[in-house]
Amino acid sequence: MIETVLTRKWIPKGLPAYYKLIEELSNKGIPLTILFHCREPLKGIGGVKIIRIKRINAKIIVLPCYSTGFIPWRIEYKLNRLFHFIFLIILVVILKPGVIYTDKSHSKEAAFLTLIGKAVFLRMYGVTKSLCDFMKKNEKKTIKSLRYYSFLAKFSYVLGTLDGSDIEEFFHKYLHPSVPRDVLLNGVDSLPGESECGYDLRFEYDIDRRKKIILFISRFSQEKGVFEFLELIKMLSQLTDCFIALMIGSGPLENTLKEVVKREQLTKIIKIEGSIEHSKVLKVMSQSDLMVSFNKEGNLCNTVLEALRVCLPVLTHKDKHASSFYRDTIPLVDKNDSAMCVSKKVYRLITDDKELTILKKKIERFSSTNLYSWQYRIEKEVKIIKKLLNTN
């Protein structure tokens, strides 16, 4: 959303479940007011701004983040959050929205709005380990955190993503029993059409056509397993040089990753590239040979589902969610397996074209019966929102 705010053009990036919902609500003529909270000072955003984007039926209200430069940031951050909260309340009083849609990062504000009688749709895209640990820790306390109590608010609806995290357990333990809720699997995009087949991944990233492409496409952060991937590639390079590891994404560890790759002398086998538009993701995946996902928060995530959509073999961690959903469709490795042990499994895959072909056939059968389109997925959420609008 930052790119959209800065350029004043609709640039769908980030979570498809979020921006595709905005597009579908817009297509159905449902007016939207989007409140964008700046979490750090942005150039050109010195005050509250109202932006209208032609491609979506919405106005975006941008709340700035102020910084004096001499007040400690932790204090400035809290003051900015307070300012945003006050502005939110004033806006709700003025606009009287039929439904207020927000995610778990604003659970305290959302809970407050339920107390003053507003219909709030809480969207949870999954639950992180840090959030689960936080809730478990607060369970034992006599005086609990406001954030803990916020999830017990009587929301009009809570929707979660079946992404491999412990979201169903979270809902059972921490939501108010009377709150309607559901957990949905993410959708997948349509396959690239014939008109898009001119895309050449190897040409774009200068990759030898004789080498297999091992893909990592995600945010460059600790919870996405970037260092585990680097260690795997380091071990694999000791077994063969028949591959190139392509890392696509961005994030807080990007510079650190580049330094590690250079220090470990892996620059010839690892290419680190910036993030790409979502419309390009399936094209990249369809021309790769294997994807590795070591997401510590769950591996029923967008990128894995999209890879399976184009029949790209995926190697990921074994846990109760992955084992139950994928069964024997894709290769699973234990989280405690050594990098060398995992690298041997990858080596057997990328050096056996017959095995890869068999794997792709299994994935094709799995995808045809277990995955569904984003259009179908978003329609289910829109129906819930429209029902709430008609009720309030």
C-alpha positions as CSV (number, residue, x, y, z in Angstrom):
1,M,0.0,0.0,0.0
2,I,3.0,2.4,0.5
3,E,3.7,2.4,-3.2
4,T,0.0,3.2,-3.9
5,V,0.1,6.1,-1.4
6,L,3.4,7.6,-2.7
7,T,2.6,7.3,-6.4
8,R,-1.2,7.8,-6.2
9,K,-1.6,4.8,-8.5
10,W,-3.1,1.4,-7.6
11,I,-0.1,-0.9,-7.2
12,P,-1.3,-4.2,-5.8
13,K,1.5,-5.6,-3.7
14,G,1.8,-7.6,-0.5
15,L,-1.0,-9.9,0.6
16,P,-3.3,-10.9,-2.3
17,A,-6.1,-11.6,0.1
18,Y,-6.0,-7.9,1.1
19,Y,-5.7,-6.1,-2.2
20,K,-7.9,-8.6,-4.1
21,L,-10.7,-8.0,-1.6
22,I,-10.4,-4.2,-2.1
23,E,-10.6,-4.7,-5.9
24,E,-13.7,-7.0,-5.7
25,L,-15.5,-4.7,-3.3
26,S,-14.7,-1.8,-5.7
27,N,-16.0,-3.9,-8.6
28,K,-19.3,-4.4,-6.8
29,G,-19.7,-0.7,-6.2
30,I,-19.3,-0.9,-2.4
31,P,-17.8,2.5,-1.3
32,L,-14.6,2.2,0.7
33,T,-12.7,4.5,3.0
34,I,-9.2,3.1,3.6
35,L,-7.3,4.4,6.6
36,F,-3.5,4.1,6.0
37,H,-1.4,4.5,9.1
38,C,2.2,5.6,8.4
39,R,4.5,3.8,10.9
40,E,7.5,5.9,10.0
41,P,7.9,9.4,8.6
42,L,7.4,9.4,4.8
43,K,8.7,12.1,2.5
44,G,5.8,14.2,1.1
45,I,3.4,13.1,3.9
46,G,3.6,15.9,6.3
47,G,-0.1,16.0,7.3
48,V,-3.3,14.1,6.8
49,K,-3.9,13.5,3.1
50,I,-6.9,12.2,1.2
51,I,-6.0,10.3,-2.0
52,R,-8.4,9.0,-4.6
53,I,-7.3,6.2,-6.9
54,K,-9.0,5.8,-10.2
55,R,-8.9,2.0,-10.4
56,I,-10.6,1.4,-7.1
57,N,-13.9,2.8,-5.7
58,A,-12.2,4.2,-2.6
59,K,-10.6,7.1,-0.9
60,I,-7.5,6.6,1.1
61,I,-6.9,8.7,4.1
62,V,-3.2,8.8,5.0
63,L,-2.3,9.5,8.6
64,P,1.2,10.8,8.9
65,C,3.9,9.7,11.3
66,Y,5.6,12.7,13.0
67,S,9.2,12.7,14.3
68,T,10.9,15.6,16.0
69,G,14.4,14.1,16.0
70,F,15.1,14.8,19.6
71,I,12.3,12.9,21.5
72,P,13.1,9.2,22.0
73,W,11.5,7.2,19.2
74,R,9.6,4.8,21.6
75,I,7.8,7.9,23.0
76,E,7.1,9.4,19.5
77,Y,5.8,6.1,18.3
78,K,3.2,5.9,21.1
79,L,2.2,9.5,20.5
80,N,1.7,8.8,16.9
81,R,-0.4,5.7,17.7
82,L,-2.5,7.8,20.1
83,F,-3.0,10.5,17.4
84,H,-4.1,7.8,14.9
85,F,-6.5,6.3,17.4
86,I,-8.2,9.6,18.1
87,F,-8.4,10.4,14.4
88,L,-10.0,6.9,13.8
89,I,-12.7,7.5,16.5
90,I,-13.5,11.0,15.0
91,L,-13.7,9.5,11.5
92,V,-16.0,6.7,12.7
93,V,-18.3,9.2,14.4
94,I,-18.5,11.3,11.2
95,L,-18.8,8.6,8.6
96,K,-20.9,6.1,10.5
97,P,-19.6,3.1,8.5
98,G,-21.8,0.0,8.1
99,V,-18.8,-2.3,8.8
100,I,-15.3,-1.5,10.0
101,Y,-12.7,-4.0,8.6
102,T,-9.3,-4.3,10.2
103,D,-6.7,-6.9,11.0
104,K,-5.1,-8.2,14.2
105,S,-2.4,-5.5,14.4
106,H,-5.2,-3.1,15.4
107,S,-7.1,-5.5,17.7
108,K,-7.2,-3.0,20.6
109,E,-8.7,-0.3,18.5
110,A,-11.1,-2.9,17.0
111,A,-12.2,-4.1,20.5
112,F,-12.8,-0.5,21.6
113,L,-15.1,0.1,18.6
114,T,-17.2,-2.9,19.5
115,L,-17.7,-1.4,22.9
116,I,-19.3,1.6,21.4
117,G,-21.6,-0.5,19.3
118,K,-19.8,-0.6,16.0
119,A,-19.8,-3.7,13.7
120,V,-16.2,-4.8,13.4
121,F,-14.9,-7.5,11.0
122,L,-11.6,-8.7,12.4
123,R,-9.3,-10.2,9.7
124,M,-6.5,-12.5,10.9
125,Y,-4.2,-13.7,8.1
126,G,-2.7,-16.4,10.4
127,V,-1.1,-16.3,13.8
128,T,2.6,-15.9,14.4
129,K,4.6,-17.8,17.0
130,S,5.3,-14.6,18.9
131,L,1.6,-13.8,19.2
132,C,0.8,-17.4,20.4
133,D,3.6,-17.1,23.0
134,F,2.3,-13.7,24.1
135,M,-1.2,-15.1,24.6
136,K,0.1,-18.1,26.5
137,K,2.2,-15.9,28.8
138,N,-0.7,-13.7,29.5
139,E,-3.0,-16.6,30.4
140,K,-0.9,-17.2,33.5
141,K,-1.0,-13.5,34.6
142,T,-3.6,-12.1,37.1
143,I,-3.6,-8.7,35.3
144,K,-3.5,-9.4,31.6
145,S,-2.5,-7.2,28.7
146,L,-5.2,-5.1,26.9
147,R,-4.1,-6.8,23.7
148,Y,-5.0,-10.2,25.3
149,Y,-8.4,-9.0,26.2
150,S,-9.0,-7.4,22.9
151,F,-9.4,-10.7,21.1
152,L,-12.3,-11.5,23.5
153,A,-14.3,-8.6,22.1
154,K,-17.7,-9.3,20.5
155,F,-16.7,-8.8,16.9
156,S,-19.3,-9.1,14.2
157,Y,-17.1,-11.6,12.5
158,V,-13.5,-13.0,12.6
159,L,-12.0,-14.5,9.5
160,G,-8.7,-16.3,9.5
161,T,-6.4,-17.8,6.9
162,L,-5.6,-21.5,6.8
163,D,-1.9,-21.0,6.3
164,G,-0.3,-23.8,8.4
165,S,-0.2,-21.7,11.6
166,D,-2.2,-22.7,14.7
167,I,-5.0,-20.3,13.9
168,E,-7.9,-22.8,14.6
169,E,-6.5,-23.5,18.1
170,F,-6.1,-19.7,18.6
171,F,-9.7,-19.1,17.7
172,H,-10.9,-21.8,20.0
173,K,-8.8,-20.6,23.0
174,Y,-8.9,-16.8,22.7
175,L,-12.0,-15.6,20.8
176,H,-15.3,-15.0,22.6
177,P,-17.4,-18.1,22.2
178,S,-20.4,-16.2,20.7
179,V,-18.3,-14.6,17.9
180,P,-19.0,-16.1,14.4
181,R,-15.8,-17.1,12.7
182,D,-14.3,-19.1,9.8
183,V,-10.9,-20.1,8.5
184,L,-10.4,-20.2,4.7
185,L,-7.6,-21.4,2.5
186,N,-6.0,-18.8,0.3
187,G,-6.9,-18.8,-3.4
188,V,-4.5,-19.1,-6.4
189,D,-4.3,-17.1,-9.6
190,S,-5.1,-18.4,-13.0
191,L,-2.3,-20.0,-15.0
192,P,-0.3,-17.6,-17.3
193,G,-2.1,-17.4,-20.6
194,E,-0.6,-18.0,-24.0
195,S,0.0,-14.3,-24.5
196,E,2.3,-14.3,-21.5
197,C,4.4,-17.2,-22.5
198,G,7.0,-15.0,-24.0
199,Y,8.5,-14.4,-20.6
200,D,11.9,-16.0,-20.2
201,L,13.1,-16.4,-16.6
202,R,16.6,-17.5,-17.5
203,F,17.1,-14.6,-19.9
204,E,15.9,-12.1,-17.3
205,Y,18.2,-13.3,-14.5
206,D,21.0,-14.5,-16.8
207,I,20.8,-18.2,-15.7
208,D,22.5,-21.0,-17.6
209,R,19.9,-23.1,-19.4
210,R,21.7,-26.3,-18.4
211,K,21.2,-25.6,-14.7
212,K,18.2,-26.4,-12.5
213,I,16.6,-23.4,-10.8
214,I,15.9,-23.7,-7.0
215,L,13.5,-20.9,-6.0
216,F,13.1,-19.1,-2.8
217,I,10.4,-16.4,-3.0
218,S,9.3,-14.7,0.2
219,R,10.1,-11.9,2.6
220,F,13.7,-11.8,3.6
221,S,13.2,-12.2,7.4
222,Q,14.1,-14.6,10.1
223,E,10.6,-16.3,10.3
224,K,10.7,-17.1,6.6
225,G,13.7,-19.4,7.0
226,V,16.2,-17.5,4.9
227,F,19.3,-18.6,6.8
228,E,18.1,-22.2,6.7
229,F,17.8,-21.9,3.0
230,L,21.3,-20.4,2.7
231,E,22.7,-23.3,4.8
232,L,20.9,-25.8,2.6
233,I,22.4,-24.3,-0.6
234,K,25.9,-24.2,0.9
235,M,25.7,-27.9,1.7
236,L,24.1,-28.7,-1.7
237,S,27.0,-26.9,-3.5
238,Q,29.3,-29.4,-2.0
239,L,27.4,-32.2,-3.8
240,T,26.8,-30.6,-7.2
241,D,27.0,-27.4,-9.3
242,C,24.1,-28.2,-11.6
243,F,21.8,-25.6,-10.1
244,I,21.3,-21.9,-9.4
245,A,19.5,-20.7,-6.3
246,L,17.2,-17.8,-7.1
247,M,16.1,-15.7,-4.1
248,I,13.3,-13.2,-4.9
249,G,12.0,-10.8,-2.3
250,S,12.9,-8.0,0.1
251,G,12.9,-7.4,3.8
252,P,15.0,-6.5,6.8
253,L,17.6,-9.2,6.2
254,E,18.3,-8.3,2.6
255,N,21.7,-6.6,3.2
256,T,22.7,-9.3,5.7
257,L,21.9,-12.0,3.2
258,K,24.1,-10.4,0.5
259,E,26.9,-10.1,3.0
260,V,26.7,-13.8,4.0
261,V,26.5,-14.9,0.4
262,K,29.6,-12.9,-0.4
263,R,31.5,-14.1,2.7
264,E,30.7,-17.7,2.1
265,Q,31.7,-17.3,-1.6
266,L,28.3,-18.4,-2.9
267,T,27.8,-15.5,-5.4
268,K,28.2,-17.8,-8.4
269,I,25.3,-20.1,-7.3
270,I,22.9,-17.7,-5.4
271,K,21.2,-14.8,-7.1
272,I,19.4,-12.4,-4.8
273,E,16.8,-10.3,-6.6
274,G,14.3,-7.7,-5.5
275,S,10.6,-8.3,-5.0
276,I,8.4,-8.6,-8.1
277,E,4.7,-7.7,-8.8
278,H,2.3,-10.5,-8.0
279,S,1.2,-10.8,-11.6
280,K,4.7,-12.1,-12.4
281,V,5.0,-14.7,-9.6
282,L,3.4,-17.6,-11.5
283,K,5.5,-16.9,-14.6
284,V,8.7,-17.2,-12.4
285,M,7.4,-20.3,-10.7
286,S,6.3,-22.1,-13.9
287,Q,9.9,-21.9,-15.2
288,S,11.7,-23.0,-12.0
289,D,12.5,-26.6,-11.2
290,L,12.1,-26.7,-7.4
291,M,10.9,-24.3,-4.7
292,V,12.0,-24.5,-1.1
293,S,9.8,-23.0,1.7
294,F,11.0,-23.0,5.3
295,N,8.4,-20.6,6.6
296,K,8.4,-21.0,10.4
297,E,4.9,-19.6,10.6
298,G,3.3,-22.2,8.4
299,N,3.6,-23.7,4.9
300,L,0.1,-23.6,3.6
301,C,1.0,-20.0,2.6
302,N,0.4,-18.2,-0.7
303,T,3.7,-18.9,-2.2
304,V,3.5,-22.7,-1.7
305,L,-0.1,-22.9,-3.0
306,E,0.8,-20.8,-6.0
307,A,3.8,-23.0,-6.7
308,L,1.5,-26.1,-6.6
309,R,-0.9,-24.3,-9.0
310,V,1.8,-24.4,-11.7
311,C,2.9,-27.9,-10.7
312,L,6.2,-26.7,-9.3
313,P,7.6,-29.3,-6.8
314,V,8.0,-27.8,-3.3
315,L,10.2,-29.0,-0.5
316,T,9.0,-27.8,2.9
317,H,8.9,-28.7,6.6
318,K,6.8,-31.5,8.0
319,D,4.3,-30.5,10.7
320,K,0.7,-31.5,11.6
321,H,-0.8,-29.0,9.2
322,A,1.5,-29.7,6.2
323,S,1.2,-33.5,6.7
324,S,-2.6,-33.4,6.9
325,F,-3.1,-31.1,3.9
326,Y,-0.4,-32.2,1.5
327,R,-0.2,-35.8,2.6
328,D,2.3,-37.5,0.2
329,T,2.0,-35.0,-2.6
330,I,5.2,-33.0,-1.9
331,P,8.5,-33.9,-0.2
332,L,8.5,-33.0,3.5
333,V,11.5,-32.8,5.7
334,D,11.8,-32.7,9.5
335,K,12.6,-29.3,11.1
336,N,15.4,-31.0,13.0
337,D,17.0,-32.6,10.0
338,S,20.5,-31.3,9.3
339,A,21.3,-29.1,6.3
340,M,23.4,-31.9,4.8
341,C,20.5,-34.4,5.2
342,V,18.1,-32.0,3.5
343,S,20.6,-31.2,0.8
344,K,20.9,-34.9,-0.1
345,K,17.2,-35.1,-0.6
346,V,17.3,-32.0,-2.8
347,Y,20.2,-33.4,-4.7
348,R,18.3,-36.6,-5.5
349,L,15.3,-34.5,-6.8
350,I,17.2,-32.1,-9.0
351,T,19.4,-34.8,-10.6
352,D,16.5,-37.2,-11.4
353,D,14.3,-35.7,-14.1
354,K,12.1,-38.8,-14.1
355,E,11.4,-38.3,-10.3
356,L,10.6,-34.6,-10.9
357,T,8.1,-35.6,-13.7
358,I,6.3,-38.1,-11.4
359,L,6.2,-35.5,-8.7
360,K,4.7,-32.9,-11.0
361,K,1.9,-35.4,-12.0
362,K,1.0,-35.9,-8.4
363,I,0.9,-32.2,-7.8
364,E,-1.3,-31.7,-10.8
365,R,-3.9,-34.2,-9.5
366,F,-3.7,-32.6,-6.0
367,S,-4.1,-29.0,-7.3
368,S,-7.2,-29.9,-9.4
369,T,-9.1,-31.1,-6.4
370,N,-7.7,-29.1,-3.4
371,L,-7.0,-25.6,-4.7
372,Y,-9.5,-23.0,-5.8
373,S,-9.3,-19.6,-7.5
374,W,-8.9,-16.2,-5.8
375,Q,-12.2,-15.2,-7.4
376,Y,-14.0,-18.0,-5.6
377,R,-12.1,-17.3,-2.4
378,I,-12.8,-13.5,-2.3
379,E,-16.4,-14.0,-3.2
380,K,-16.9,-16.0,0.0
381,E,-15.5,-13.1,2.0
382,V,-17.5,-10.5,0.1
383,K,-20.7,-12.4,0.9
384,I,-19.9,-12.2,4.6
385,I,-19.3,-8.5,4.4
386,K,-22.5,-7.8,2.4
387,K,-24.5,-9.8,4.9
388,L,-23.0,-7.6,7.8
389,L,-23.8,-4.5,5.8
390,N,-27.4,-5.5,5.3
391,T,-27.7,-6.4,9.0
392,N,-26.3,-3.1,10.4
